[in-house]
Amino acid sequence: MKKKKNQTKLFFLLIIVVIVTLTGLYVFQISEMSRVSYLASNKEVEIDSLKKENSGLKLSISKNKNLVSVEERIKEKGYDKVGKINYMVVSGNTVAANQKN
C-alpha cells in the first residue's frame, strides 16, 4: 500500500515537472519568436532606408557623370577656366550715358 502511495506521488510529481518544463519551453519559444520578429522588422526598416539612400547615390552619380560630360564639352569648344576676375570700376551712378552730338 505504501509503495502504491509513493508511486502515485512520484507519478503526479513527474506530471507536474513535465507540465512545468513544457510551459517553460513554450514561454521560451514565444519570447524567441517575438525577438526574431522584432529583429526582422528592424532589418526591413533598415533595408528600406538603404534602398532610399542607394537611389539618392545613383542619382548623384548620374548628375556627376552629366557634369563631367558638360565640362568636357566646354573644354572641347575651347573655353578655359577663369583664374582671376578683373572688375571695372565705374565712377558715378550711371553705367552708360547717351550722348547726342
C-alpha positions as CSV (number, residue, x, y, z in Angstrom):
1,M,0.0,0.0,0.0
2,K,2.8,2.4,0.9
3,K,4.5,1.5,-2.3
4,K,1.4,2.4,-4.3
5,K,1.2,5.8,-2.5
6,N,4.8,6.5,-3.3
7,Q,4.3,5.6,-6.9
8,T,1.2,7.8,-7.1
9,K,3.1,10.7,-5.6
10,L,6.0,10.1,-7.9
11,F,3.6,10.0,-10.9
12,F,2.0,13.3,-10.0
13,L,5.4,14.9,-9.3
14,L,6.6,13.7,-12.7
15,I,3.5,15.1,-14.4
16,I,4.0,18.4,-12.7
17,V,7.6,18.5,-13.7
18,V,6.7,17.7,-17.3
19,I,4.0,20.4,-17.3
20,V,6.4,23.0,-15.9
21,T,9.1,22.0,-18.4
22,L,6.7,22.2,-21.3
23,T,5.3,25.6,-20.1
24,G,8.9,26.9,-19.8
25,L,9.7,25.7,-23.3
26,Y,6.5,27.3,-24.7
27,V,7.3,30.6,-23.0
28,F,10.9,30.5,-24.3
29,Q,9.6,29.8,-27.9
30,I,7.2,32.7,-27.7
31,S,9.8,35.1,-26.4
32,E,12.3,33.9,-29.1
33,M,9.7,34.3,-31.8
34,S,8.9,37.8,-30.7
35,R,12.6,38.7,-30.6
36,V,13.2,37.3,-34.1
37,S,10.1,39.2,-35.4
38,Y,11.3,42.4,-33.8
39,L,14.8,42.0,-35.4
40,A,13.2,41.2,-38.8
41,S,11.1,44.3,-38.6
42,N,14.1,46.4,-37.7
43,K,16.0,44.9,-40.6
44,E,13.2,45.7,-43.0
45,V,13.2,49.3,-41.9
46,E,17.0,49.4,-42.4
47,I,16.7,47.8,-45.9
48,D,14.1,50.5,-46.9
49,S,16.4,53.2,-45.6
50,L,19.4,51.8,-47.5
51,K,17.3,51.5,-50.7
52,K,16.4,55.2,-50.4
53,E,20.0,56.1,-49.8
54,N,21.1,53.9,-52.7
55,S,18.6,55.7,-55.0
56,G,20.0,59.0,-53.9
57,L,23.5,57.9,-54.5
58,K,22.6,56.6,-58.0
59,L,21.0,60.0,-58.8
60,S,24.1,61.8,-57.5
61,I,26.4,59.6,-59.6
62,S,24.2,60.3,-62.7
63,K,24.4,64.0,-62.1
64,N,28.2,63.9,-61.6
65,K,28.6,62.0,-64.8
66,N,26.5,64.5,-66.6
67,L,28.5,67.4,-65.1
68,V,31.8,65.7,-66.2
69,S,30.5,65.4,-69.7
70,V,29.4,69.1,-69.7
71,E,32.9,70.1,-68.6
72,E,34.5,68.0,-71.3
73,R,32.3,69.6,-73.9
74,I,33.2,73.1,-72.7
75,K,36.9,72.2,-73.0
76,E,36.3,70.8,-76.5
77,K,34.8,74.1,-77.6
78,G,37.9,75.9,-76.5
79,Y,36.7,77.7,-73.3
80,D,39.2,78.0,-70.5
81,K,38.7,78.2,-66.8
82,V,38.9,81.7,-65.4
83,G,41.7,82.1,-62.9
84,K,41.4,85.7,-61.8
85,I,38.5,88.1,-62.4
86,N,39.2,91.7,-63.0
87,Y,36.4,94.2,-62.2
88,M,35.9,97.6,-63.9
89,V,35.1,100.4,-61.6
90,V,32.7,103.0,-63.0
91,S,32.5,106.4,-61.4
92,G,29.1,107.8,-60.6
93,N,25.8,106.1,-60.7
94,T,25.5,105.7,-64.5
95,V,27.0,102.8,-66.4
96,A,26.4,104.3,-69.8
97,A,25.4,107.7,-70.9
98,N,23.5,108.6,-74.1
99,Q,25.5,111.3,-75.8
100,K,23.9,113.2,-78.7
101,N,26.1,115.4,-80.9
